[in-house]
Amino acid sequence: MKRTKTKAEAPNFSHWEINEYVPALVTWLYNKTAANASRLYRKRFGVGLAEWRIIAYLGIHDKGTNAEICDYIGLDKAAVSRSISSLRSRGYLVTRPRNGRDIEVRLTPQGLKLGNRILAVALEIEENLMHGINATERRAYIKTTNAILRNLIRVQRFVDDAYLRSRKLT
């Protein structure tokens, strides 16, 4: 078994245990789950993962703007705009102007019905993903994951600071 680095050691691939590196684990879990879910949602419901995430957001929050949706679900503005246009053209969403240049988005009854059908499948995917994990382990996982999500602001600050330092060197 590889050992992880101590504070005194410089980073070194021969000592790095990638299977214990949280960003890699999160990425692998998300990518593999998302790819499978997206394939199923497209085949069964005619929507991709980005569209499902928007439907889910609106199902929970009732309404939102592109910016609010982007901020909450972590998608870029172009992907959200394309998905909203697609969902609107198929009758799943309605839009209306809100305070100047913002556009408010809401689910139609047809969109809510579709969202509930997809939610049932999403919960089945989650059930399969969490198979063999007891209630205590599940609560601990959710608590830890939420703590990590709260730390994302620290990562953003670190990256912003590192970027600014690198710009000063050039």
Kinemage of the C-alpha trace (Angstrom):
@kinemage 1
@onewidth
@group {chain A} dominant
@subgroup {mainchain}
@vectorlist {calphas} color= white
{ca met a 1} P 0.000 0.000 0.000
{ca lys a 2} L 1.252 3.462 -0.885
{ca arg a 3} L 1.734 5.885 1.944
{ca thr a 4} L 0.319 9.377 1.899
{ca lys a 5} L 2.684 12.327 2.174
{ca thr a 6} L 3.490 13.982 5.443
{ca lys a 7} L 3.929 17.747 5.843
{ca ala a 8} L 7.728 17.444 5.498
{ca glu a 9} L 7.589 15.620 2.152
{ca ala a 10} L 7.182 17.235 -1.231
{ca pro a 11} L 4.248 15.926 -3.294
{ca asn a 12} L 5.259 12.790 -5.162
{ca phe a 13} L 3.158 10.465 -7.325
{ca ser a 14} L 4.830 7.386 -5.888
{ca his a 15} L 3.413 8.301 -2.466
{ca trp a 16} L 0.011 9.560 -3.601
{ca glu a 17} L -3.029 7.388 -2.925
{ca ile a 18} L -5.448 8.611 -5.573
{ca asn a 19} L -8.187 6.292 -4.270
{ca glu a 20} L -8.190 8.417 -1.105
{ca tyr a 21} L -8.050 11.791 -2.908
{ca val a 22} L -11.470 13.323 -2.291
{ca pro a 23} L -11.703 15.448 -5.495
{ca ala a 24} L -11.020 12.340 -7.602
{ca leu a 25} L -13.576 10.268 -5.698
{ca val a 26} L -16.228 12.980 -6.050
{ca thr a 27} L -15.460 13.357 -9.761
{ca trp a 28} L -15.597 9.620 -10.437
{ca leu a 29} L -18.830 9.234 -8.489
{ca tyr a 30} L -20.485 12.168 -10.224
{ca asn a 31} L -19.279 11.376 -13.753
{ca lys a 32} L -20.265 7.724 -13.632
{ca thr a 33} L -23.626 8.344 -11.973
{ca ala a 34} L -24.428 11.308 -14.218
{ca ala a 35} L -23.540 9.454 -17.421
{ca asn a 36} L -25.815 6.554 -16.548
{ca ala a 37} L -28.653 8.771 -15.323
{ca ser a 38} L -28.434 11.048 -18.353
{ca arg a 39} L -28.578 8.072 -20.713
{ca leu a 40} L -31.685 6.757 -18.962
{ca tyr a 41} L -33.413 10.159 -18.745
{ca arg a 42} L -32.806 10.811 -22.446
{ca lys a 43} L -34.133 7.408 -23.491
{ca arg a 44} L -37.119 7.325 -21.158
{ca phe a 45} L -38.116 11.003 -20.893
{ca gly a 46} L -36.382 12.838 -23.756
{ca val a 47} L -34.396 15.135 -21.451
{ca gly a 48} L -30.751 15.220 -20.483
{ca leu a 49} L -29.195 15.737 -17.102
{ca ala a 50} L -28.947 19.533 -17.399
{ca glu a 51} L -32.637 19.749 -18.253
{ca trp a 52} L -33.516 17.438 -15.369
{ca arg a 53} L -31.512 19.557 -12.941
{ca ile a 54} L -33.433 22.664 -14.053
{ca ile a 55} L -36.763 20.851 -13.725
{ca ala a 56} L -35.749 19.658 -10.249
{ca tyr a 57} L -34.701 23.173 -9.209
{ca leu a 58} L -38.032 24.606 -10.357
{ca gly a 59} L -39.951 21.746 -8.771
{ca ile a 60} L -38.363 22.612 -5.424
{ca his a 61} L -38.225 26.426 -5.711
{ca asp a 62} L -41.346 27.015 -7.844
{ca lys a 63} L -39.618 29.696 -9.945
{ca gly a 64} L -36.220 31.164 -10.700
{ca thr a 65} L -34.104 33.199 -13.081
{ca asn a 66} L -31.277 31.862 -15.230
{ca ala a 67} L -28.760 33.380 -12.799
{ca glu a 68} L -30.428 31.820 -9.742
{ca ile a 69} L -30.544 28.425 -11.434
{ca cys a 70} L -26.883 28.681 -12.529
{ca asp a 71} L -25.797 29.645 -9.045
{ca tyr a 72} L -27.726 26.867 -7.326
{ca ile a 73} L -26.986 23.928 -9.603
{ca gly a 74} L -23.534 24.957 -10.780
{ca leu a 75} L -24.124 24.981 -14.531
{ca asp a 76} L -22.811 27.650 -16.863
{ca lys a 77} L -25.182 30.266 -18.280
{ca ala a 78} L -25.049 28.952 -21.842
{ca ala a 79} L -26.041 25.410 -20.804
{ca val a 80} L -28.886 26.721 -18.671
{ca ser a 81} L -30.128 29.003 -21.469
{ca arg a 82} L -30.066 26.183 -24.029
{ca ser a 83} L -31.846 23.820 -21.656
{ca ile a 84} L -34.493 26.398 -20.742
{ca ser a 85} L -35.133 27.128 -24.432
{ca ser a 86} L -35.473 23.428 -25.170
{ca leu a 87} L -37.802 22.790 -22.238
{ca arg a 88} L -39.883 25.876 -23.076
{ca ser a 89} L -40.261 24.869 -26.728
{ca arg a 90} L -41.639 21.493 -25.589
{ca gly a 91} L -44.164 23.053 -23.223
{ca tyr a 92} L -42.452 22.135 -19.933
{ca leu a 93} L -41.596 25.714 -18.907
{ca val a 94} L -43.030 29.203 -19.182
{ca thr a 95} L -41.033 32.403 -18.932
{ca arg a 96} L -41.917 36.016 -18.190
{ca pro a 97} L -39.900 39.202 -17.742
{ca arg a 98} L -38.903 40.068 -14.198
{ca asn a 99} L -37.463 43.433 -13.083
{ca gly a 100} L -35.872 44.620 -16.290
{ca arg a 101} L -33.579 42.138 -17.965
{ca asp a 102} L -34.135 39.057 -15.785
{ca ile a 103} L -36.462 36.361 -17.037
{ca glu a 104} L -38.467 34.309 -14.526
{ca val a 105} L -38.883 30.626 -15.315
{ca arg a 106} L -41.618 28.298 -14.007
{ca leu a 107} L -42.714 24.756 -14.693
{ca thr a 108} L -45.974 24.190 -16.530
{ca pro a 109} L -48.313 21.480 -15.221
{ca gln a 110} L -46.860 19.244 -17.962
{ca gly a 111} L -43.319 20.080 -16.754
{ca leu a 112} L -44.242 19.292 -13.149
{ca lys a 113} L -45.751 15.961 -14.212
{ca leu a 114} L -42.568 15.109 -16.160
{ca gly a 115} L -40.423 16.189 -13.195
{ca asn a 116} L -42.297 13.898 -10.822
{ca arg a 117} L -41.860 10.956 -13.205
{ca ile a 118} L -38.115 11.624 -13.479
{ca leu a 119} L -37.851 12.103 -9.702
{ca ala a 120} L -39.204 8.591 -9.155
{ca val a 121} L -36.410 7.199 -11.363
{ca ala a 122} L -33.785 9.464 -9.753
{ca leu a 123} L -34.730 8.105 -6.334
{ca glu a 124} L -34.388 4.538 -7.666
{ca ile a 125} L -30.894 5.420 -8.931
{ca glu a 126} L -30.042 6.815 -5.498
{ca glu a 127} L -31.390 3.660 -3.833
{ca asn a 128} L -29.122 1.511 -6.013
{ca leu a 129} L -26.167 3.800 -5.392
{ca met a 130} L -26.655 3.606 -1.617
{ca his a 131} L -27.228 -0.162 -1.541
{ca gly a 132} L -25.518 -1.754 1.478
{ca ile a 133} L -25.075 1.570 3.269
{ca asn a 134} L -26.995 1.728 6.535
{ca ala a 135} L -28.909 4.762 7.857
{ca thr a 136} L -26.074 5.860 10.167
{ca glu a 137} L -23.500 5.694 7.355
{ca arg a 138} L -25.886 7.555 5.049
{ca arg a 139} L -26.399 10.393 7.561
{ca ala a 140} L -22.627 10.602 8.118
{ca tyr a 141} L -22.003 10.719 4.352
{ca ile a 142} L -24.589 13.474 3.858
{ca lys a 143} L -23.215 15.471 6.800
{ca thr a 144} L -19.641 15.164 5.511
{ca thr a 145} L -20.612 15.995 1.940
{ca asn a 146} L -22.479 19.107 3.075
{ca ala a 147} L -19.420 20.194 5.085
{ca ile a 148} L -17.285 19.759 1.961
{ca leu a 149} L -19.797 21.785 -0.071
{ca arg a 150} L -19.529 24.604 2.469
{ca asn a 151} L -15.732 24.491 1.989
{ca leu a 152} L -16.018 25.161 -1.747
{ca ile a 153} L -15.718 28.880 -1.041
{ca arg a 154} L -12.260 28.162 0.431
{ca val a 155} L -11.271 26.351 -2.767
{ca gln a 156} L -12.507 29.277 -4.848
{ca arg a 157} L -10.483 31.733 -2.750
{ca phe a 158} L -7.388 29.525 -2.985
{ca val a 159} L -7.692 29.277 -6.763
{ca asp a 160} L -8.358 33.002 -7.136
{ca asp a 161} L -5.336 33.846 -4.938
{ca ala a 162} L -3.095 31.373 -6.773
{ca tyr a 163} L -4.221 32.790 -10.112
{ca leu a 164} L -3.477 36.347 -8.995
{ca arg a 165} L -0.027 35.301 -7.700
{ca ser a 166} L 0.773 33.560 -10.998
{ca arg a 167} L -0.242 36.655 -12.985
{ca lys a 168} L 2.188 38.776 -10.957
{ca leu a 169} L 5.047 36.410 -11.854
{ca thr a 170} L 4.576 36.790 -15.619
